[in-house]
């Protein structure tokens, strides 16, 4: 699934609910999920939980982008298609 397809899929599932909550409330949920991902990375002993937390963070991120009218696939491609946005190298050669 491409990023844009995933974003549209998450919109279909959650957009109305998340929009009713508002950007601030939705961002708080996103921040909580980032915290859960942080704990999962620190533990590094439960691959299934780690995978779930990465998926949750991605879902909340695309929800926030959708609420602000941002197509994540487009902006990611725009910023990173040529490599590092600062040195243009792949891999990054910034010091």
N, CA and C atoms as an extended XYZ file, in Angstrom:
285
Properties=species:S:1:pos:R:3:atomname:S:1:resname:S:1:resid:I:1 pbc="F F F"
N         0.843       -1.174        0.000 N   UNK     1
C         0.000        0.000        0.000 CA  UNK     1
C         0.894        1.246        0.000 C   UNK     1
N         0.626        2.167       -0.890 N   UNK     2
C         1.367        3.426       -0.935 CA  UNK     2
C         0.912        4.325        0.219 C   UNK     2
N         1.743        5.308        0.534 N   UNK     3
C         1.410        6.226        1.625 CA  UNK     3
C         0.071        6.906        1.349 C   UNK     3
N        -0.145        7.366        0.129 N   UNK     4
C        -1.402        8.055       -0.189 CA  UNK     4
C        -2.599        7.129       -0.039 C   UNK     4
N        -2.444        5.862       -0.402 N   UNK     5
C        -3.523        4.891       -0.227 CA  UNK     5
C        -3.807        4.660        1.257 C   UNK     5
N        -2.753        4.541        2.033 N   UNK     6
C        -2.920        4.361        3.475 CA  UNK     6
C        -3.607        5.579        4.091 C   UNK     6
N        -3.192        6.771        3.670 N   UNK     7
C        -3.791        7.991        4.205 CA  UNK     7
C        -5.290        8.025        3.886 C   UNK     7
N        -5.670        7.692        2.676 N   UNK     8
C        -7.088        7.671        2.305 CA  UNK     8
C        -7.846        6.602        3.088 C   UNK     8
N        -7.213        5.469        3.324 N   UNK     9
C        -7.834        4.380        4.088 CA  UNK     9
C        -8.096        4.820        5.527 C   UNK     9
N        -7.112        5.452        6.144 N   UNK    10
C        -7.276        5.946        7.520 CA  UNK    10
C        -8.332        7.050        7.557 C   UNK    10
N        -8.366        7.905        6.531 N   UNK    11
C        -9.415        8.930        6.462 CA  UNK    11
C       -10.795        8.286        6.457 C   UNK    11
N       -10.953        7.243        5.655 N   UNK    12
C       -12.255        6.571        5.566 CA  UNK    12
C       -12.681        5.998        6.924 C   UNK    12
N       -11.717        5.513        7.682 N   UNK    13
C       -12.028        4.906        8.976 CA  UNK    13
C       -12.261        5.958       10.057 C   UNK    13
N       -11.391        6.965       10.148 N   UNK    14
C       -11.350        7.835       11.328 CA  UNK    14
C       -11.568        9.329       11.102 C   UNK    14
N       -11.603        9.814        9.851 N   UNK    15
C       -11.572       11.255        9.638 CA  UNK    15
C       -12.693       12.007       10.361 C   UNK    15
N       -13.919       11.529       10.253 N   UNK    16
C       -15.041       12.233       10.891 CA  UNK    16
C       -14.873       12.286       12.404 C   UNK    16
N       -14.510       11.169       12.988 N   UNK    17
C       -14.310       11.094       14.438 CA  UNK    17
C       -13.173       12.018       14.881 C   UNK    17
N       -12.044       11.963       14.167 N   UNK    18
C       -10.892       12.781       14.537 CA  UNK    18
C       -11.162       14.270       14.296 C   UNK    18
N       -11.869       14.590       13.228 N   UNK    19
C       -12.208       15.989       12.958 CA  UNK    19
C       -13.108       16.555       14.048 C   UNK    19
N       -14.040       15.744       14.537 N   UNK    20
C       -14.925       16.191       15.619 CA  UNK    20
C       -14.120       16.464       16.892 C   UNK    20
N       -13.062       15.692       17.120 N   UNK    21
C       -12.208       15.879       18.293 CA  UNK    21
C       -11.378       17.151       18.154 C   UNK    21
N       -11.011       17.491       16.927 N   UNK    22
C       -10.213       18.683       16.665 CA  UNK    22
C        -8.734       18.364       16.576 C   UNK    22
N        -7.998       19.283       15.997 N   UNK    23
C        -6.567       19.076       15.761 CA  UNK    23
C        -5.790       18.957       17.063 C   UNK    23
N        -6.122       19.789       18.060 N   UNK    24
C        -5.377       19.758       19.326 CA  UNK    24
C        -5.576       18.427       20.040 C   UNK    24
N        -6.828       17.986       20.137 N   UNK    25
C        -7.112       16.706       20.797 CA  UNK    25
C        -6.499       15.532       20.052 C   UNK    25
N        -6.558       15.596       18.735 N   UNK    26
C        -5.980       14.528       17.923 CA  UNK    26
C        -4.461       14.510       18.067 C   UNK    26
N        -3.858       15.688       18.130 N   UNK    27
C        -2.411       15.750       18.319 CA  UNK    27
C        -2.016       15.145       19.667 C   UNK    27
N        -2.824       15.349       20.682 N   UNK    28
C        -2.529       14.767       21.994 CA  UNK    28
C        -2.532       13.231       21.910 C   UNK    28
N        -3.473       12.670       21.162 N   UNK    29
C        -3.491       11.216       20.969 CA  UNK    29
C        -2.233       10.766       20.220 C   UNK    29
N        -1.840       11.539       19.205 N   UNK    30
C        -0.617       11.230       18.466 CA  UNK    30
C         0.583       11.221       19.407 C   UNK    30
N         0.692       12.248       20.242 N   UNK    31
C         1.817       12.341       21.181 CA  UNK    31
C         1.816       11.155       22.146 C   UNK    31
N         0.645       10.739       22.580 N   UNK    32
C         0.561        9.567       23.465 CA  UNK    32
C         1.072        8.323       22.754 C   UNK    32
N         0.706        8.170       21.483 N   UNK    33
C         1.180        7.014       20.711 CA  UNK    33
C         2.690        7.060       20.514 C   UNK    33
N         3.252        8.246       20.312 N   UNK    34
C         4.710        8.368       20.206 CA  UNK    34
C         5.346        7.925       21.522 C   UNK    34
N         4.742        8.277       22.636 N   UNK    35
C         5.236        7.831       23.938 CA  UNK    35
C         5.196        6.312       24.067 C   UNK    35
N         4.110        5.710       23.592 N   UNK    36
C         4.020        4.253       23.630 CA  UNK    36
C         5.069        3.608       22.734 C   UNK    36
N         5.343        4.223       21.584 N   UNK    37
C         6.402        3.723       20.704 CA  UNK    37
C         7.756        3.849       21.387 C   UNK    37
N         7.974        4.949       22.076 N   UNK    38
C         9.227        5.150       22.806 CA  UNK    38
C         9.441        4.028       23.815 C   UNK    38
N         8.392        3.705       24.571 N   UNK    39
C         8.508        2.617       25.553 CA  UNK    39
C         8.772        1.281       24.874 C   UNK    39
N         8.107        1.036       23.753 N   UNK    40
C         8.305       -0.226       23.030 CA  UNK    40
C         9.738       -0.335       22.501 C   UNK    40
N        10.291        0.767       22.020 N   UNK    41
C        11.676        0.758       21.533 CA  UNK    41
C        12.635        0.497       22.686 C   UNK    41
N        12.385        1.134       23.825 N   UNK    42
C        13.256        0.928       24.989 CA  UNK    42
C        13.247       -0.519       25.453 C   UNK    42
N        12.076       -1.134       25.454 N   UNK    43
C        11.970       -2.536       25.895 CA  UNK    43
C        12.602       -3.475       24.880 C   UNK    43
N        12.309       -3.233       23.610 N   UNK    44
C        12.890       -4.005       22.503 CA  UNK    44
C        12.812       -5.513       22.713 C   UNK    44
N        11.765       -5.971       23.406 N   UNK    45
C        11.667       -7.409       23.652 CA  UNK    45
C        10.380       -8.007       23.098 C   UNK    45
N         9.532       -7.187       22.532 N   UNK    46
C         8.252       -7.659       22.027 CA  UNK    46
C         8.039       -7.113       20.621 C   UNK    46
N         8.466       -7.867       19.637 N   UNK    47
C         8.405       -7.430       18.230 CA  UNK    47
C         6.977       -7.087       17.814 C   UNK    47
N         6.010       -7.888       18.231 N   UNK    48
C         4.621       -7.647       17.858 CA  UNK    48
C         4.135       -6.293       18.391 C   UNK    48
N         4.436       -5.981       19.641 N   UNK    49
C         4.048       -4.698       20.216 CA  UNK    49
C         4.748       -3.547       19.495 C   UNK    49
N         6.025       -3.725       19.191 N   UNK    50
C         6.780       -2.701       18.473 CA  UNK    50
C         6.138       -2.414       17.109 C   UNK    50
N         5.771       -3.448       16.396 N   UNK    51
C         5.121       -3.284       15.089 CA  UNK    51
C         3.792       -2.546       15.233 C   UNK    51
N         3.015       -2.898       16.250 N   UNK    52
C         1.729       -2.236       16.487 CA  UNK    52
C         1.913       -0.756       16.779 C   UNK    52
N         2.913       -0.430       17.581 N   UNK    53
C         3.131        0.974       17.943 CA  UNK    53
C         3.610        1.793       16.749 C   UNK    53
N         4.470        1.223       15.905 N   UNK    54
C         4.873        1.927       14.684 CA  UNK    54
C         3.647        2.178       13.801 C   UNK    54
N         2.788        1.180       13.650 N   UNK    55
C         1.582        1.337       12.835 CA  UNK    55
C         0.657        2.401       13.423 C   UNK    55
N         0.505        2.405       14.744 N   UNK    56
C        -0.354        3.408       15.382 CA  UNK    56
C         0.175        4.820       15.165 C   UNK    56
N         1.484        5.013       15.328 N   UNK    57
C         2.067        6.338       15.126 CA  UNK    57
C         1.852        6.794       13.681 C   UNK    57
N         2.046        5.896       12.736 N   UNK    58
C         1.837        6.248       11.333 CA  UNK    58
C         0.375        6.621       11.080 C   UNK    58
N        -0.556        5.870       11.646 N   UNK    59
C        -1.981        6.163       11.457 CA  UNK    59
C        -2.354        7.532       12.023 C   UNK    59
N        -1.874        7.835       13.230 N   UNK    60
C        -2.170        9.143       13.826 CA  UNK    60
C        -1.497       10.261       13.045 C   UNK    60
N        -0.297       10.034       12.524 N   UNK    61
C         0.393       11.047       11.733 CA  UNK    61
C        -0.385       11.367       10.454 C   UNK    61
N        -0.843       10.335        9.748 N   UNK    62
C        -1.594       10.607        8.515 CA  UNK    62
C        -2.934       11.258        8.830 C   UNK    62
N        -3.530       10.938        9.966 N   UNK    63
C        -4.769       11.600       10.362 CA  UNK    63
C        -4.537       13.095       10.546 C   UNK    63
N        -3.472       13.444       11.258 N   UNK    64
C        -3.158       14.863       11.459 CA  UNK    64
C        -2.911       15.556       10.121 C   UNK    64
N        -2.170       14.901        9.244 N   UNK    65
C        -1.901       15.484        7.928 CA  UNK    65
C        -3.208       15.696        7.168 C   UNK    65
N        -4.090       14.719        7.206 N   UNK    66
C        -5.378       14.843        6.521 CA  UNK    66
C        -6.188       15.998        7.078 C   UNK    66
N        -6.179       16.140        8.384 N   UNK    67
C        -6.941       17.217        9.013 CA  UNK    67
C        -6.415       18.594        8.596 C   UNK    67
N        -5.137       18.672        8.252 N   UNK    68
C        -4.539       19.935        7.809 CA  UNK    68
C        -4.480       20.040        6.274 C   UNK    68
N        -5.049       19.058        5.569 N   UNK    69
C        -5.078       19.093        4.113 CA  UNK    69
C        -3.741       18.806        3.453 C   UNK    69
N        -2.910       18.013        4.123 N   UNK    70
C        -1.571       17.680        3.617 CA  UNK    70
C        -1.570       16.248        3.085 C   UNK    70
N        -1.109       16.068        1.861 N   UNK    71
C        -0.917       14.736        1.280 CA  UNK    71
C         0.515       14.320        1.610 C   UNK    71
N         0.657       13.396        2.558 N   UNK    72
C         2.001       13.029        3.034 CA  UNK    72
C         2.890       12.446        1.945 C   UNK    72
N         2.321       11.662        1.048 N   UNK    73
C         3.149       11.073       -0.006 CA  UNK    73
C         3.738       12.173       -0.891 C   UNK    73
N         2.938       13.152       -1.230 N   UNK    74
C         3.399       14.251       -2.076 CA  UNK    74
C         4.488       15.063       -1.392 C   UNK    74
N         4.260       15.433       -0.136 N   UNK    75
C         5.257       16.279        0.537 CA  UNK    75
C         6.531       15.511        0.854 C   UNK    75
N         6.420       14.217        1.151 N   UNK    76
C         7.615       13.410        1.410 CA  UNK    76
C         8.444       13.292        0.136 C   UNK    76
N         7.763       13.062       -0.967 N   UNK    77
C         8.461       12.956       -2.251 CA  UNK    77
C         9.120       14.281       -2.610 C   UNK    77
N         8.397       15.368       -2.397 N   UNK    78
C         8.924       16.702       -2.711 CA  UNK    78
C        10.191       16.998       -1.907 C   UNK    78
N        10.178       16.640       -0.636 N   UNK    79
C        11.315       16.984        0.220 CA  UNK    79
C        12.484       16.009        0.087 C   UNK    79
N        12.220       14.719       -0.113 N   UNK    80
C        13.287       13.717       -0.034 CA  UNK    80
C        13.609       12.984       -1.341 C   UNK    80
N        12.942       13.308       -2.429 N   UNK    81
C        13.167       12.581       -3.690 CA  UNK    81
C        14.604       12.689       -4.184 C   UNK    81
N        15.266       13.809       -3.915 N   UNK    82
C        16.638       14.011       -4.385 CA  UNK    82
C        17.678       13.600       -3.356 C   UNK    82
N        17.239       12.941       -2.288 N   UNK    83
C        18.159       12.547       -1.222 CA  UNK    83
C        18.016       13.470       -0.034 C   UNK    83
N        19.084       13.628        0.721 N   UNK    84
C        19.075       14.509        1.881 CA  UNK    84
C        18.670       15.915        1.423 C   UNK    84
N        17.704       16.549        2.087 N   UNK    85
C        17.287       17.877        1.660 CA  UNK    85
C        18.354       18.962        1.851 C   UNK    85
N        19.432       18.652        2.552 N   UNK    86
C        20.488       19.639        2.793 CA  UNK    86
C        21.690       19.442        1.871 C   UNK    86
N        22.133       18.190        1.727 N   UNK    87
C        23.326       17.944        0.902 CA  UNK    87
C        23.005       17.215       -0.398 C   UNK    87
N        21.774       16.760       -0.558 N   UNK    88
C        21.280       16.030       -1.744 CA  UNK    88
C        21.954       14.682       -1.939 C   UNK    88
N        22.717       14.221       -0.985 N   UNK    89
C        23.404       12.936       -1.130 CA  UNK    89
C        22.554       11.786       -0.608 C   UNK    89
N        22.817       10.602       -1.173 N   UNK    90
C        22.227        9.343       -0.714 CA  UNK    90
C        23.375        8.348       -0.609 C   UNK    90
N        23.781        7.939        0.595 N   UNK    91
C        23.281        8.397        1.890 CA  UNK    91
C        23.745        9.819        2.198 C   UNK    91
N        23.106       10.394        3.202 N   UNK    92
C        23.412       11.753        3.623 CA  UNK    92
C        24.915       11.886        3.934 C   UNK    92
N        25.491       12.995        3.436 N   UNK    93
C        26.911       13.248        3.676 CA  UNK    93
C        27.125       14.458        4.590 C   UNK    93
N        26.036       14.939        5.196 N   UNK    94
C        26.168       16.076        6.112 CA  UNK    94
C        27.048       15.682        7.296 C   UNK    94
N        27.840       16.629        7.754 N   UNK    95
C        28.715       16.315        8.895 CA  UNK    95
C        28.013       16.570       10.199 C   UNK    95
